[in-house]
Amino acid sequence: MRIFFLILCTLVALPAAAQPLMSAEEFDAYTRGKTLYYGTGSEPYGAEIYLPDRRVRWSFLDGECKDGEWYEDGGLICFVYEDGPAPQCWSFQRGSRGLIARFENDPAVTPLYEANESTEELLCLGPEVGV
């Protein structure tokens, strides 16, 4: 995890305006089988495992994971997770250091930048147990 935070601290995003948005096919080819860690450029944000058949598992790096799936809608990549039916739609572009993701449901939100790639599983602690 320490390396992840160091990478985020040194991450400098270059403008992505010249890069076209990724299609569903490009996004799938780039992400499938990977675990990608995202940050805002200075702070870690979360990570997602991209599974076969457009399935995903997301975590805010807090040990809790949410399963979901993604699909393309109007040139955007939209995610639906098990804890809510409302789609979260993003535009993805390739930057010089990896993906740049913009949350299109609220364009005022700071873009996320790919900070690290791994083939390891996320730490998912499972449902809370106890009284």
N, C-alpha and C positions, 0 to 999 in steps of 0.2 A: 504494500500500500504506500510506503514511503516514496518509492520510485514514482508511483502515479502522481503523488502530490508535487514532487520535484518537476516532473514533466509539465504539469499544469502551470506551475509558477514560471516556467520558461517559455510556455506556449505564446507565440505571437501570431495572431490571425492576420492574414493578408486579405485584402478586399476580394470578394468572390463574384463581383458583378459580371465579370467577363465569362465566367463559367456557366454553362447551361444547367438547368435543373436535371437531376437524374430521373430517368424513367423507372418504372417498376422493375423492368428487366435488369437495368444497370444496378439499381439498388440491391436487388436480390443477389446478383452475381457478386457484388462487392461485400455484402454482409453475411451471406449464408455460411453457417458453421463457425462464425466468429463471436467473440465477446468484445464489444466496443465500450470503452469508458469515455464519458463526455464530461466537459467542464465548460465554464463560462469564460475561460481564458485565465482566470486567476483563482477560481474556486472549483472544487470537484462538484459535479451535479449528480451523476448516476451512471449506471452501466446497463447494457442490454445484451442478452444472448439471442442470436438470430438462428432459429431452428428450421428444419425442413418444413415445407408446406406453408411458408409465411407465418409460422408461429414464432412468438417471442416470449422472453421472460425479462422483466424490468426490475431494477432495484435502485433505490436512492442511496445505496451503499450502507444501509442501516440494518442489514440482515433480513429484512422483509422483501419478499419477491411477489410480483404480480404476473400471472400468465395472461397472454393475449395473442392477438393476431393482427396482421396488417394487410392493407389492400390499397390499390391506387384509385384515386378519385379526382378527376379533373387535373391531372398532372401532379397532385400531391400524394404523399405517402401518409395514410391514415391508420392509426392504431386504435384498437378497442381492447380494453382489459377487463378481466373478470370482475372487477369491483365497480364497474359502471359502464352503461351502454353508449355513452356519448363518445363519438370518435374524436381523437386528437390528431389533427392533420398538420404535417410538417412538409416543408420543402427541403430537399437535400441537394447540395452541390459538393463537388470535389474541390478542396483547397490544396494548397501546396503541402500541407501536413496532414491531410485526411479530410473526413467529412465535415461540412458545416451544415447545421440543422437550424432552421427557423420555424418557430411555432406559428403557424398561419391562423390559428384560432384567435390569437392576440399578437399581432405583429410588433407591439411595443415591448414584448418580452425579449430579453437579451438572447442573441443566438448562442447555440451550443457548438462546441468544437470537439472533434475527436481528439482525445489526449493519449490514448493507448489502445492497443489491440492485444487480445489474448485468446488462447484456445481453452483456457481453464474455465471451470464452472464458477458461477457466482456463489457467494456465501448466502444461502437461504436457510434461515433457522427453522422455518415451518410455523405452524399455527401456535399462538400463545397457549401455554398449558398452565393451569394453576387455579387457585381460588380467587 
